[in-house]
Amino acid sequence: MLSQIPVNLAKVSKKDLDKEILRLGMIAELDAVNLYEQLASMTSNSKIKAILLDIAREEKTHVGEFQAMLLKLDKEQEKELAEGKKEVDEILG
Ligand SMILES: [Fe+2]
């Protein structure tokens, strides 16, 4: 993704704007996790690898921050997130 916003937020309805901003934040943070983990796997320098993996872990915290705020605003998402976890637990037994 690398900072390219895939939608024109000016066209998003006012009631959905904050939820879409938070989702875009989550997308950007998840993308950053993948990027830093990919870069970590490419380097043979153990110090750079450690720094990249530490930053990737911090990005996961940022995902959690956006998600926590989103779940306060989007109760349907909160319910469906729990439903998704339940379905996986059922499949895995
Ligand atoms: Fe971040």
PDB file of the backbone (N, CA, C, O) and the ligand in Angstrom, with CONECT records:
HET    LIG  A 101       1
ATOM      1  N   MET A   1       0.838  -1.189   0.000  1.00  0.00           N
ATOM      2  CA  MET A   1       0.000   0.000   0.000  1.00  0.00           C
ATOM      3  C   MET A   1       0.881   1.250   0.000  1.00  0.00           C
ATOM      4  O   MET A   1       0.711   2.124  -0.850  1.00  0.00           O
ATOM      5  N   LEU A   2       1.800   1.342   0.924  1.00  0.00           N
ATOM      6  CA  LEU A   2       2.779   2.418   0.948  1.00  0.00           C
ATOM      7  C   LEU A   2       2.179   3.808   0.764  1.00  0.00           C
ATOM      8  O   LEU A   2       2.519   4.522  -0.179  1.00  0.00           O
ATOM      9  N   SER A   3       1.297   4.178   1.661  1.00  0.00           N
ATOM     10  CA  SER A   3       0.738   5.525   1.789  1.00  0.00           C
ATOM     11  C   SER A   3      -0.270   5.929   0.731  1.00  0.00           C
ATOM     12  O   SER A   3      -0.744   7.065   0.747  1.00  0.00           O
ATOM     13  N   GLN A   4      -0.610   5.052  -0.174  1.00  0.00           N
ATOM     14  CA  GLN A   4      -1.615   5.420  -1.160  1.00  0.00           C
ATOM     15  C   GLN A   4      -2.993   5.084  -0.604  1.00  0.00           C
ATOM     16  O   GLN A   4      -3.308   3.917  -0.374  1.00  0.00           O
ATOM     17  N   ILE A   5      -3.801   6.095  -0.394  1.00  0.00           N
ATOM     18  CA  ILE A   5      -5.151   5.862   0.111  1.00  0.00           C
ATOM     19  C   ILE A   5      -6.008   5.371  -1.048  1.00  0.00           C
ATOM     20  O   ILE A   5      -6.115   6.050  -2.070  1.00  0.00           O
ATOM     21  N   PRO A   6      -6.623   4.192  -0.899  1.00  0.00           N
ATOM     22  CA  PRO A   6      -7.321   3.588  -2.031  1.00  0.00           C
ATOM     23  C   PRO A   6      -8.700   4.172  -2.324  1.00  0.00           C
ATOM     24  O   PRO A   6      -9.320   3.800  -3.321  1.00  0.00           O
ATOM     25  N   VAL A   7      -9.192   5.075  -1.484  1.00  0.00           N
ATOM     26  CA  VAL A   7     -10.506   5.659  -1.751  1.00  0.00           C
ATOM     27  C   VAL A   7     -10.412   7.166  -1.548  1.00  0.00           C
ATOM     28  O   VAL A   7      -9.493   7.670  -0.903  1.00  0.00           O
ATOM     29  N   ASN A   8     -11.391   7.872  -2.120  1.00  0.00           N
ATOM     30  CA  ASN A   8     -11.474   9.313  -1.916  1.00  0.00           C
ATOM     31  C   ASN A   8     -12.339   9.553  -0.675  1.00  0.00           C
ATOM     32  O   ASN A   8     -13.564   9.447  -0.734  1.00  0.00           O
ATOM     33  N   LEU A   9     -11.697   9.872   0.432  1.00  0.00           N
ATOM     34  CA  LEU A   9     -12.437  10.036   1.680  1.00  0.00           C
ATOM     35  C   LEU A   9     -13.411  11.213   1.629  1.00  0.00           C
ATOM     36  O   LEU A   9     -14.330  11.292   2.444  1.00  0.00           O
ATOM     37  N   ALA A  10     -13.219  12.110   0.692  1.00  0.00           N
ATOM     38  CA  ALA A  10     -14.134  13.240   0.564  1.00  0.00           C
ATOM     39  C   ALA A  10     -15.532  12.773   0.147  1.00  0.00           C
ATOM     40  O   ALA A  10     -16.519  13.482   0.341  1.00  0.00           O
ATOM     41  N   LYS A  11     -15.599  11.571  -0.426  1.00  0.00           N
ATOM     42  CA  LYS A  11     -16.886  11.044  -0.891  1.00  0.00           C
ATOM     43  C   LYS A  11     -17.558  10.126   0.136  1.00  0.00           C
ATOM     44  O   LYS A  11     -18.642   9.597  -0.108  1.00  0.00           O
ATOM     45  N   VAL A  12     -16.906   9.946   1.276  1.00  0.00           N
ATOM     46  CA  VAL A  12     -17.454   9.060   2.302  1.00  0.00           C
ATOM     47  C   VAL A  12     -18.441   9.847   3.158  1.00  0.00           C
ATOM     48  O   VAL A  12     -18.198  11.003   3.505  1.00  0.00           O
ATOM     49  N   SER A  13     -19.558   9.201   3.493  1.00  0.00           N
ATOM     50  CA  SER A  13     -20.571   9.887   4.298  1.00  0.00           C
ATOM     51  C   SER A  13     -20.013  10.241   5.672  1.00  0.00           C
ATOM     52  O   SER A  13     -19.145   9.545   6.199  1.00  0.00           O
ATOM     53  N   LYS A  14     -20.513  11.312   6.236  1.00  0.00           N
ATOM     54  CA  LYS A  14     -19.992  11.814   7.512  1.00  0.00           C
ATOM     55  C   LYS A  14     -20.106  10.764   8.609  1.00  0.00           C
ATOM     56  O   LYS A  14     -19.225  10.666   9.464  1.00  0.00           O
ATOM     57  N   LYS A  15     -21.175   9.981   8.598  1.00  0.00           N
ATOM     58  CA  LYS A  15     -21.365   8.992   9.663  1.00  0.00           C
ATOM     59  C   LYS A  15     -20.360   7.840   9.565  1.00  0.00           C
ATOM     60  O   LYS A  15     -20.093   7.163  10.557  1.00  0.00           O
ATOM     61  N   ASP A  16     -19.811   7.623   8.384  1.00  0.00           N
ATOM     62  CA  ASP A  16     -18.859   6.517   8.197  1.00  0.00           C
ATOM     63  C   ASP A  16     -17.397   6.970   8.183  1.00  0.00           C
ATOM     64  O   ASP A  16     -16.491   6.138   8.217  1.00  0.00           O
ATOM     65  N   LEU A  17     -17.166   8.284   8.131  1.00  0.00           N
ATOM     66  CA  LEU A  17     -15.807   8.787   7.907  1.00  0.00           C
ATOM     67  C   LEU A  17     -14.801   8.311   8.952  1.00  0.00           C
ATOM     68  O   LEU A  17     -13.733   7.815   8.596  1.00  0.00           O
ATOM     69  N   ASP A  18     -15.124   8.454  10.220  1.00  0.00           N
ATOM     70  CA  ASP A  18     -14.155   8.059  11.250  1.00  0.00           C
ATOM     71  C   ASP A  18     -13.870   6.560  11.211  1.00  0.00           C
ATOM     72  O   ASP A  18     -12.733   6.138  11.418  1.00  0.00           O
ATOM     73  N   LYS A  19     -14.897   5.755  10.946  1.00  0.00           N
ATOM     74  CA  LYS A  19     -14.689   4.305  10.852  1.00  0.00           C
ATOM     75  C   LYS A  19     -13.765   3.985   9.672  1.00  0.00           C
ATOM     76  O   LYS A  19     -12.883   3.133   9.782  1.00  0.00           O
ATOM     77  N   GLU A  20     -13.969   4.666   8.553  1.00  0.00           N
ATOM     78  CA  GLU A  20     -13.117   4.403   7.381  1.00  0.00           C
ATOM     79  C   GLU A  20     -11.679   4.867   7.630  1.00  0.00           C
ATOM     80  O   GLU A  20     -10.729   4.218   7.192  1.00  0.00           O
ATOM     81  N   ILE A  21     -11.527   5.981   8.328  1.00  0.00           N
ATOM     82  CA  ILE A  21     -10.176   6.452   8.675  1.00  0.00           C
ATOM     83  C   ILE A  21      -9.470   5.410   9.537  1.00  0.00           C
ATOM     84  O   ILE A  21      -8.305   5.088   9.305  1.00  0.00           O
ATOM     85  N   LEU A  22     -10.178   4.891  10.523  1.00  0.00           N
ATOM     86  CA  LEU A  22      -9.573   3.893  11.412  1.00  0.00           C
ATOM     87  C   LEU A  22      -9.233   2.611  10.656  1.00  0.00           C
ATOM     88  O   LEU A  22      -8.185   2.010  10.890  1.00  0.00           O
ATOM     89  N   ARG A  23     -10.122   2.192   9.746  1.00  0.00           N
ATOM     90  CA  ARG A  23      -9.828   0.992   8.937  1.00  0.00           C
ATOM     91  C   ARG A  23      -8.603   1.233   8.042  1.00  0.00           C
ATOM     92  O   ARG A  23      -7.759   0.350   7.893  1.00  0.00           O
ATOM     93  N   LEU A  24      -8.512   2.421   7.454  1.00  0.00           N
ATOM     94  CA  LEU A  24      -7.329   2.729   6.633  1.00  0.00           C
ATOM     95  C   LEU A  24      -6.072   2.722   7.484  1.00  0.00           C
ATOM     96  O   LEU A  24      -5.013   2.282   7.036  1.00  0.00           O
ATOM     97  N   GLY A  25      -6.190   3.210   8.709  1.00  0.00           N
ATOM     98  CA  GLY A  25      -5.044   3.146   9.619  1.00  0.00           C
ATOM     99  C   GLY A  25      -4.630   1.708   9.868  1.00  0.00           C
ATOM    100  O   GLY A  25      -3.440   1.395   9.874  1.00  0.00           O
ATOM    101  N   MET A  26      -5.603   0.832  10.074  1.00  0.00           N
ATOM    102  CA  MET A  26      -5.299  -0.588  10.290  1.00  0.00           C
ATOM    103  C   MET A  26      -4.623  -1.193   9.062  1.00  0.00           C
ATOM    104  O   MET A  26      -3.649  -1.936   9.184  1.00  0.00           O
ATOM    105  N   ILE A  27      -5.145  -0.869   7.879  1.00  0.00           N
ATOM    106  CA  ILE A  27      -4.555  -1.384   6.641  1.00  0.00           C
ATOM    107  C   ILE A  27      -3.096  -0.952   6.534  1.00  0.00           C
ATOM    108  O   ILE A  27      -2.222  -1.756   6.211  1.00  0.00           O
ATOM    109  N   ALA A  28      -2.842   0.330   6.808  1.00  0.00           N
ATOM    110  CA  ALA A  28      -1.475   0.855   6.700  1.00  0.00           C
ATOM    111  C   ALA A  28      -0.549   0.173   7.701  1.00  0.00           C
ATOM    112  O   ALA A  28       0.595  -0.141   7.373  1.00  0.00           O
ATOM    113  N   GLU A  29      -1.035  -0.057   8.919  1.00  0.00           N
ATOM    114  CA  GLU A  29      -0.191  -0.698   9.936  1.00  0.00           C
ATOM    115  C   GLU A  29       0.067  -2.157   9.583  1.00  0.00           C
ATOM    116  O   GLU A  29       1.185  -2.646   9.747  1.00  0.00           O
ATOM    117  N   LEU A  30      -0.953  -2.853   9.102  1.00  0.00           N
ATOM    118  CA  LEU A  30      -0.755  -4.253   8.697  1.00  0.00           C
ATOM    119  C   LEU A  30       0.228  -4.334   7.529  1.00  0.00           C
ATOM    120  O   LEU A  30       1.062  -5.237   7.470  1.00  0.00           O
ATOM    121  N   ASP A  31       0.121  -3.389   6.610  1.00  0.00           N
ATOM    122  CA  ASP A  31       1.048  -3.341   5.486  1.00  0.00           C
ATOM    123  C   ASP A  31       2.474  -3.111   5.995  1.00  0.00           C
ATOM    124  O   ASP A  31       3.430  -3.696   5.483  1.00  0.00           O
ATOM    125  N   ALA A  32       2.600  -2.258   7.002  1.00  0.00           N
ATOM    126  CA  ALA A  32       3.923  -1.977   7.577  1.00  0.00           C
ATOM    127  C   ALA A  32       4.491  -3.233   8.239  1.00  0.00           C
ATOM    128  O   ALA A  32       5.688  -3.499   8.135  1.00  0.00           O
ATOM    129  N   VAL A  33       3.646  -4.002   8.916  1.00  0.00           N
ATOM    130  CA  VAL A  33       4.115  -5.253   9.530  1.00  0.00           C
ATOM    131  C   VAL A  33       4.713  -6.157   8.456  1.00  0.00           C
ATOM    132  O   VAL A  33       5.818  -6.676   8.619  1.00  0.00           O
ATOM    133  N   ASN A  34       3.982  -6.340   7.361  1.00  0.00           N
ATOM    134  CA  ASN A  34       4.495  -7.193   6.280  1.00  0.00           C
ATOM    135  C   ASN A  34       5.807  -6.643   5.711  1.00  0.00           C
ATOM    136  O   ASN A  34       6.756  -7.394   5.485  1.00  0.00           O
ATOM    137  N   LEU A  35       5.848  -5.328   5.483  1.00  0.00           N
ATOM    138  CA  LEU A  35       7.052  -4.721   4.914  1.00  0.00           C
ATOM    139  C   LEU A  35       8.260  -4.957   5.810  1.00  0.00           C
ATOM    140  O   LEU A  35       9.307  -5.396   5.333  1.00  0.00           O
ATOM    141  N   TYR A  36       8.127  -4.672   7.104  1.00  0.00           N
ATOM    142  CA  TYR A  36       9.286  -4.809   8.000  1.00  0.00           C
ATOM    143  C   TYR A  36       9.692  -6.272   8.162  1.00  0.00           C
ATOM    144  O   TYR A  36      10.880  -6.578   8.269  1.00  0.00           O
ATOM    145  N   GLU A  37       8.717  -7.174   8.181  1.00  0.00           N
ATOM    146  CA  GLU A  37       9.075  -8.597   8.281  1.00  0.00           C
ATOM    147  C   GLU A  37       9.767  -9.074   6.994  1.00  0.00           C
ATOM    148  O   GLU A  37      10.700  -9.876   7.042  1.00  0.00           O
ATOM    149  N   GLN A  38       9.298  -8.573   5.857  1.00  0.00           N
ATOM    150  CA  GLN A  38       9.943  -8.937   4.590  1.00  0.00           C
ATOM    151  C   GLN A  38      11.374  -8.400   4.537  1.00  0.00           C
ATOM    152  O   GLN A  38      12.296  -9.101   4.119  1.00  0.00           O
ATOM    153  N   LEU A  39      11.549  -7.144   4.966  1.00  0.00           N
ATOM    154  CA  LEU A  39      12.897  -6.565   4.970  1.00  0.00           C
ATOM    155  C   LEU A  39      13.795  -7.319   5.944  1.00  0.00           C
ATOM    156  O   LEU A  39      14.970  -7.547   5.656  1.00  0.00           O
ATOM    157  N   ALA A  40      13.245  -7.707   7.098  1.00  0.00           N
ATOM    158  CA  ALA A  40      14.025  -8.463   8.080  1.00  0.00           C
ATOM    159  C   ALA A  40      14.495  -9.796   7.496  1.00  0.00           C
ATOM    160  O   ALA A  40      15.605 -10.249   7.776  1.00  0.00           O
ATOM    161  N   SER A  41      13.656 -10.407   6.697  1.00  0.00           N
ATOM    162  CA  SER A  41      14.034 -11.702   6.115  1.00  0.00           C
ATOM    163  C   SER A  41      15.085 -11.544   5.017  1.00  0.00           C
ATOM    164  O   SER A  41      15.760 -12.508   4.657  1.00  0.00           O
ATOM    165  N   MET A  42      15.221 -10.324   4.485  1.00  0.00           N
ATOM    166  CA  MET A  42      16.171 -10.092   3.394  1.00  0.00           C
ATOM    167  C   MET A  42      17.585  -9.805   3.886  1.00  0.00           C
ATOM    168  O   MET A  42      18.561 -10.126   3.207  1.00  0.00           O
ATOM    169  N   THR A  43      17.695  -9.200   5.069  1.00  0.00           N
ATOM    170  CA  THR A  43      19.023  -8.780   5.525  1.00  0.00           C
ATOM    171  C   THR A  43      19.767  -9.926   6.207  1.00  0.00           C
ATOM    172  O   THR A  43      19.164 -10.784   6.852  1.00  0.00           O
ATOM    173  N   SER A  44      21.080  -9.919   6.052  1.00  0.00           N
ATOM    174  CA  SER A  44      21.906 -10.885   6.762  1.00  0.00           C
ATOM    175  C   SER A  44      22.564 -10.231   7.979  1.00  0.00           C
ATOM    176  O   SER A  44      23.329 -10.872   8.700  1.00  0.00           O
ATOM    177  N   ASN A  45      22.258  -8.947   8.199  1.00  0.00           N
ATOM    178  CA  ASN A  45      22.796  -8.215   9.352  1.00  0.00           C
ATOM    179  C   ASN A  45      21.856  -8.451  10.535  1.00  0.00           C
ATOM    180  O   ASN A  45      20.709  -8.004  10.519  1.00  0.00           O
ATOM    181  N   SER A  46      22.340  -9.151  11.553  1.00  0.00           N
ATOM    182  CA  SER A  46      21.466  -9.547  12.658  1.00  0.00           C
ATOM    183  C   SER A  46      20.945  -8.353  13.455  1.00  0.00           C
ATOM    184  O   SER A  46      19.852  -8.413  14.019  1.00  0.00           O
ATOM    185  N   LYS A  47      21.719  -7.270  13.504  1.00  0.00           N
ATOM    186  CA  LYS A  47      21.262  -6.082  14.242  1.00  0.00           C
ATOM    187  C   LYS A  47      20.127  -5.384  13.488  1.00  0.00           C
ATOM    188  O   LYS A  47      19.130  -4.975  14.083  1.00  0.00           O
ATOM    189  N   ILE A  48      20.296  -5.256  12.178  1.00  0.00           N
ATOM    190  CA  ILE A  48      19.222  -4.647  11.376  1.00  0.00           C
ATOM    191  C   ILE A  48      17.977  -5.523  11.445  1.00  0.00           C
ATOM    192  O   ILE A  48      16.861  -5.018  11.567  1.00  0.00           O
ATOM    193  N   LYS A  49      18.173  -6.836  11.365  1.00  0.00           N
ATOM    194  CA  LYS A  49      17.039  -7.758  11.455  1.00  0.00           C
ATOM    195  C   LYS A  49      16.294  -7.569  12.781  1.00  0.00           C
ATOM    196  O   LYS A  49      15.064  -7.528  12.806  1.00  0.00           O
ATOM    197  N   ALA A  50      17.040  -7.456  13.876  1.00  0.00           N
ATOM    198  CA  ALA A  50      16.417  -7.290  15.198  1.00  0.00           C
ATOM    199  C   ALA A  50      15.625  -5.987  15.266  1.00  0.00           C
ATOM    200  O   ALA A  50      14.522  -5.951  15.810  1.00  0.00           O
ATOM    201  N   ILE A  51      16.195  -4.918  14.712  1.00  0.00           N
ATOM    202  CA  ILE A  51      15.499  -3.619  14.725  1.00  0.00           C
ATOM    203  C   ILE A  51      14.218  -3.704  13.899  1.00  0.00           C
ATOM    204  O   ILE A  51      13.163  -3.239  14.329  1.00  0.00           O
ATOM    205  N   LEU A  52      14.316  -4.296  12.717  1.00  0.00           N
ATOM    206  CA  LEU A  52      13.134  -4.402  11.854  1.00  0.00           C
ATOM    207  C   LEU A  52      12.029  -5.229  12.520  1.00  0.00           C
ATOM    208  O   LEU A  52      10.852  -4.874  12.440  1.00  0.00           O
ATOM    209  N   LEU A  53      12.407  -6.323  13.172  1.00  0.00           N
ATOM    210  CA  LEU A  53      11.393  -7.167  13.822  1.00  0.00           C
ATOM    211  C   LEU A  53      10.797  -6.469  15.046  1.00  0.00           C
ATOM    212  O   LEU A  53       9.625  -6.668  15.365  1.00  0.00           O
ATOM    213  N   ASP A  54      11.600  -5.653  15.728  1.00  0.00           N
ATOM    214  CA  ASP A  54      11.065  -4.880  16.852  1.00  0.00           C
ATOM    215  C   ASP A  54      10.064  -3.841  16.353  1.00  0.00           C
ATOM    216  O   ASP A  54       9.012  -3.636  16.958  1.00  0.00           O
ATOM    217  N   ILE A  55      10.403  -3.195  15.249  1.00  0.00           N
ATOM    218  CA  ILE A  55       9.484  -2.197  14.678  1.00  0.00           C
ATOM    219  C   ILE A  55       8.214  -2.881  14.184  1.00  0.00           C
ATOM    220  O   ILE A  55       7.116  -2.353  14.364  1.00  0.00           O
ATOM    221  N   ALA A  56       8.355  -4.058  13.559  1.00  0.00           N
ATOM    222  CA  ALA A  56       7.173  -4.803  13.108  1.00  0.00           C
ATOM    223  C   ALA A  56       6.249  -5.099  14.283  1.00  0.00           C
ATOM    224  O   ALA A  56       5.027  -5.004  14.168  1.00  0.00           O
ATOM    225  N   ARG A  57       6.857  -5.466  15.429  1.00  0.00           N
ATOM    226  CA  ARG A  57       6.049  -5.739  16.627  1.00  0.00           C
ATOM    227  C   ARG A  57       5.325  -4.466  17.079  1.00  0.00           C
ATOM    228  O   ARG A  57       4.157  -4.525  17.463  1.00  0.00           O
ATOM    229  N   GLU A  58       6.005  -3.327  17.037  1.00  0.00           N
ATOM    230  CA  GLU A  58       5.364  -2.066  17.420  1.00  0.00           C
ATOM    231  C   GLU A  58       4.188  -1.740  16.493  1.00  0.00           C
ATOM    232  O   GLU A  58       3.169  -1.207  16.930  1.00  0.00           O
ATOM    233  N   GLU A  59       4.348  -2.071  15.205  1.00  0.00           N
ATOM    234  CA  GLU A  59       3.246  -1.820  14.258  1.00  0.00           C
ATOM    235  C   GLU A  59       2.023  -2.655  14.622  1.00  0.00           C
ATOM    236  O   GLU A  59       0.888  -2.223  14.414  1.00  0.00           O
ATOM    237  N   LYS A  60       2.251  -3.840  15.159  1.00  0.00           N
ATOM    238  CA  LYS A  60       1.118  -4.663  15.605  1.00  0.00           C
ATOM    239  C   LYS A  60       0.383  -3.978  16.755  1.00  0.00           C
ATOM    240  O   LYS A  60      -0.838  -4.088  16.862  1.00  0.00           O
ATOM    241  N   THR A  61       1.115  -3.277  17.609  1.00  0.00           N
ATOM    242  CA  THR A  61       0.465  -2.490  18.668  1.00  0.00           C
ATOM    243  C   THR A  61      -0.397  -1.398  18.047  1.00  0.00           C
ATOM    244  O   THR A  61      -1.511  -1.137  18.502  1.00  0.00           O
ATOM    245  N   HIS A  62       0.130  -0.763  17.006  1.00  0.00           N
ATOM    246  CA  HIS A  62      -0.640   0.298  16.342  1.00  0.00           C
ATOM    247  C   HIS A  62      -1.913  -0.255  15.714  1.00  0.00           C
ATOM    248  O   HIS A  62      -2.958   0.395  15.742  1.00  0.00           O
ATOM    249  N   VAL A  63      -1.823  -1.460  15.145  1.00  0.00           N
ATOM    250  CA  VAL A  63      -3.038  -2.112  14.629  1.00  0.00           C
ATOM    251  C   VAL A  63      -4.059  -2.222  15.759  1.00  0.00           C
ATOM    252  O   VAL A  63      -5.240  -1.925  15.583  1.00  0.00           O
ATOM    253  N   GLY A  64      -3.580  -2.652  16.912  1.00  0.00           N
ATOM    254  CA  GLY A  64      -4.469  -2.815  18.061  1.00  0.00           C
ATOM    255  C   GLY A  64      -5.097  -1.508  18.519  1.00  0.00           C
ATOM    256  O   GLY A  64      -6.255  -1.482  18.936  1.00  0.00           O
ATOM    257  N   GLU A  65      -4.330  -0.422  18.442  1.00  0.00           N
ATOM    258  CA  GLU A  65      -4.880   0.879  18.833  1.00  0.00           C
ATOM    259  C   GLU A  65      -6.014   1.294  17.895  1.00  0.00           C
ATOM    260  O   GLU A  65      -7.081   1.718  18.339  1.00  0.00           O
ATOM    261  N   PHE A  66      -5.762   1.165  16.583  1.00  0.00           N
ATOM    262  CA  PHE A  66      -6.820   1.516  15.630  1.00  0.00           C
ATOM    263  C   PHE A  66      -8.025   0.597  15.803  1.00  0.00           C
ATOM    264  O   PHE A  66      -9.170   1.049  15.761  1.00  0.00           O
ATOM    265  N   GLN A  67      -7.763  -0.691  15.998  1.00  0.00           N
ATOM    266  CA  GLN A  67      -8.872  -1.640  16.141  1.00  0.00           C
ATOM    267  C   GLN A  67      -9.681  -1.342  17.406  1.00  0.00           C
ATOM    268  O   GLN A  67     -10.912  -1.373  17.379  1.00  0.00           O
ATOM    269  N   ALA A  68      -9.002  -1.059  18.493  1.00  0.00           N
ATOM    270  CA  ALA A  68      -9.717  -0.773  19.748  1.00  0.00           C
ATOM    271  C   ALA A  68     -10.655   0.417  19.575  1.00  0.00           C
ATOM    272  O   ALA A  68     -11.787   0.403  20.059  1.00  0.00           O
ATOM    273  N   MET A  69     -10.171   1.451  18.878  1.00  0.00           N
ATOM    274  CA  MET A  69     -11.020   2.625  18.666  1.00  0.00           C
ATOM    275  C   MET A  69     -12.150   2.309  17.687  1.00  0.00           C
ATOM    276  O   MET A  69     -13.284   2.748  17.873  1.00  0.00           O
ATOM    277  N   LEU A  70     -11.827   1.539  16.637  1.00  0.00           N
ATOM    278  CA  LEU A  70     -12.864   1.172  15.667  1.00  0.00           C
ATOM    279  C   LEU A  70     -13.982   0.392  16.339  1.00  0.00           C
ATOM    280  O   LEU A  70     -15.158   0.623  16.058  1.00  0.00           O
ATOM    281  N   LEU A  71     -13.624  -0.523  17.217  1.00  0.00           N
ATOM    282  CA  LEU A  71     -14.643  -1.353  17.860  1.00  0.00           C
ATOM    283  C   LEU A  71     -15.542  -0.538  18.782  1.00  0.00           C
ATOM    284  O   LEU A  71     -16.665  -0.949  19.075  1.00  0.00           O
ATOM    285  N   LYS A  72     -15.054   0.621  19.244  1.00  0.00           N
ATOM    286  CA  LYS A  72     -15.917   1.513  20.025  1.00  0.00           C
ATOM    287  C   LYS A  72     -16.968   2.176  19.140  1.00  0.00           C
ATOM    288  O   LYS A  72     -18.063   2.503  19.596  1.00  0.00           O
ATOM    289  N   LEU A  73     -16.618   2.370  17.855  1.00  0.00           N
ATOM    290  CA  LEU A  73     -17.522   3.074  16.936  1.00  0.00           C
ATOM    291  C   LEU A  73     -18.364   2.129  16.086  1.00  0.00           C
ATOM    292  O   LEU A  73     -19.443   2.505  15.626  1.00  0.00           O
ATOM    293  N   ASP A  74     -17.886   0.916  15.874  1.00  0.00           N
ATOM    294  CA  ASP A  74     -18.549  -0.023  14.955  1.00  0.00           C
ATOM    295  C   ASP A  74     -18.929  -1.291  15.726  1.00  0.00           C
ATOM    296  O   ASP A  74     -18.164  -2.254  15.787  1.00  0.00           O
ATOM    297  N   LYS A  75     -20.107  -1.267  16.299  1.00  0.00           N
ATOM    298  CA  LYS A  75     -20.553  -2.397  17.120  1.00  0.00           C
ATOM    299  C   LYS A  75     -20.796  -3.647  16.268  1.00  0.00           C
ATOM    300  O   LYS A  75     -20.643  -4.769  16.751  1.00  0.00           O
ATOM    301  N   GLU A  76     -21.177  -3.449  14.994  1.00  0.00           N
ATOM    302  CA  GLU A  76     -21.344  -4.602  14.110  1.00  0.00           C
ATOM    303  C   GLU A  76     -19.997  -5.303  13.920  1.00  0.00           C
ATOM    304  O   GLU A  76     -19.924  -6.532  13.924  1.00  0.00           O
ATOM    305  N   GLN A  77     -18.934  -4.512  13.754  1.00  0.00           N
ATOM    306  CA  GLN A  77     -17.606  -5.112  13.592  1.00  0.00           C
ATOM    307  C   GLN A  77     -17.196  -5.859  14.851  1.00  0.00           C
ATOM    308  O   GLN A  77     -16.615  -6.942  14.785  1.00  0.00           O
ATOM    309  N   GLU A  78     -17.504  -5.269  15.993  1.00  0.00           N
ATOM    310  CA  GLU A  78     -17.176  -5.925  17.266  1.00  0.00           C
ATOM    311  C   GLU A  78     -17.865  -7.287  17.343  1.00  0.00           C
ATOM    312  O   GLU A  78     -17.243  -8.279  17.725  1.00  0.00           O
ATOM    313  N   LYS A  79     -19.144  -7.334  16.982  1.00  0.00           N
ATOM    314  CA  LYS A  79     -19.914  -8.579  17.014  1.00  0.00           C
ATOM    315  C   LYS A  79     -19.355  -9.588  16.008  1.00  0.00           C
ATOM    316  O   LYS A  79     -19.196 -10.766  16.328  1.00  0.00           O
ATOM    317  N   GLU A  80     -19.057  -9.122  14.793  1.00  0.00           N
ATOM    318  CA  GLU A  80     -18.596 -10.038  13.746  1.00  0.00           C
ATOM    319  C   GLU A  80     -17.168 -10.527  13.998  1.00  0.00           C
ATOM    320  O   GLU A  80     -16.807 -11.632  13.595  1.00  0.00           O
ATOM    321  N   LEU A  81     -16.370  -9.712  14.656  1.00  0.00           N
ATOM    322  CA  LEU A  81     -15.027 -10.151  15.031  1.00  0.00           C
ATOM    323  C   LEU A  81     -15.119 -11.334  15.989  1.00  0.00           C
ATOM    324  O   LEU A  81     -14.399 -12.322  15.851  1.00  0.00           O
ATOM    325  N   ALA A  82     -16.019 -11.213  16.962  1.00  0.00           N
ATOM    326  CA  ALA A  82     -16.228 -12.310  17.916  1.00  0.00           C
ATOM    327  C   ALA A  82     -16.790 -13.535  17.196  1.00  0.00           C
ATOM    328  O   ALA A  82     -16.422 -14.668  17.506  1.00  0.00           O
ATOM    329  N   GLU A  83     -17.684 -13.298  16.232  1.00  0.00           N
ATOM    330  CA  GLU A  83     -18.269 -14.404  15.461  1.00  0.00           C
ATOM    331  C   GLU A  83     -17.183 -15.127  14.655  1.00  0.00           C
ATOM    332  O   GLU A  83     -17.160 -16.356  14.595  1.00  0.00           O
ATOM    333  N   GLY A  84     -16.301 -14.364  14.050  1.00  0.00           N
ATOM    334  CA  GLY A  84     -15.208 -14.971  13.279  1.00  0.00           C
ATOM    335  C   GLY A  84     -14.307 -15.825  14.146  1.00  0.00           C
ATOM    336  O   GLY A  84     -13.891 -16.910  13.739  1.00  0.00           O
ATOM    337  N   LYS A  85     -14.007 -15.341  15.339  1.00  0.00           N
ATOM    338  CA  LYS A  85     -13.173 -16.115  16.261  1.00  0.00           C
ATOM    339  C   LYS A  85     -13.884 -17.411  16.650  1.00  0.00           C
ATOM    340  O   LYS A  85     -13.274 -18.478  16.710  1.00  0.00           O
ATOM    341  N   LYS A  86     -15.170 -17.294  16.908  1.00  0.00           N
ATOM    342  CA  LYS A  86     -15.965 -18.474  17.291  1.00  0.00           C
ATOM    343  C   LYS A  86     -15.961 -19.513  16.162  1.00  0.00           C
ATOM    344  O   LYS A  86     -15.806 -20.708  16.413  1.00  0.00           O
ATOM    345  N   GLU A  87     -16.131 -19.054  14.928  1.00  0.00           N
ATOM    346  CA  GLU A  87     -16.145 -19.980  13.789  1.00  0.00           C
ATOM    347  C   GLU A  87     -14.804 -20.694  13.630  1.00  0.00           C
ATOM    348  O   GLU A  87     -14.765 -21.893  13.355  1.00  0.00           O
ATOM    349  N   VAL A  88     -13.719 -19.964  13.802  1.00  0.00           N
ATOM    350  CA  VAL A  88     -12.392 -20.603  13.713  1.00  0.00           C
ATOM    351  C   VAL A  88     -12.213 -21.616  14.842  1.00  0.00           C
ATOM    352  O   VAL A  88     -11.714 -22.721  14.625  1.00  0.00           O
ATOM    353  N   ASP A  89     -12.621 -21.230  16.036  1.00  0.00           N
ATOM    354  CA  ASP A  89     -12.507 -22.157  17.173  1.00  0.00           C
ATOM    355  C   ASP A  89     -13.306 -23.432  16.915  1.00  0.00           C
ATOM    356  O   ASP A  89     -12.872 -24.526  17.276  1.00  0.00           O
ATOM    357  N   GLU A  90     -14.488 -23.285  16.280  1.00  0.00           N
ATOM    358  CA  GLU A  90     -15.307 -24.456  15.958  1.00  0.00           C
ATOM    359  C   GLU A  90     -14.612 -25.350  14.934  1.00  0.00           C
ATOM    360  O   GLU A  90     -14.617 -26.574  15.060  1.00  0.00           O
ATOM    361  N   ILE A  91     -14.016 -24.724  13.920  1.00  0.00           N
ATOM    362  CA  ILE A  91     -13.332 -25.490  12.876  1.00  0.00           C
ATOM    363  C   ILE A  91     -12.129 -26.235  13.455  1.00  0.00           C
ATOM    364  O   ILE A  91     -11.866 -27.386  13.106  1.00  0.00           O
ATOM    365  N   LEU A  92     -11.408 -25.558  14.341  1.00  0.00           N
ATOM    366  CA  LEU A  92     -10.190 -26.149  14.906  1.00  0.00           C
ATOM    367  C   LEU A  92     -10.490 -27.131  16.034  1.00  0.00           C
ATOM    368  O   LEU A  92      -9.648 -27.938  16.428  1.00  0.00           O
ATOM    369  N   GLY A  93     -11.721 -27.034  16.541  1.00  0.00           N
ATOM    370  CA  GLY A  93     -12.125 -27.981  17.591  1.00  0.00           C
ATOM    371  C   GLY A  93     -11.690 -27.625  18.968  1.00  0.00           C
ATOM    372  O   GLY A  93     -11.979 -28.355  19.916  1.00  0.00           O
TER     373      GLY A  93
HETATM  374 FE   LIG A 101       2.714   2.312  12.965  1.00  0.00          FE2+
END
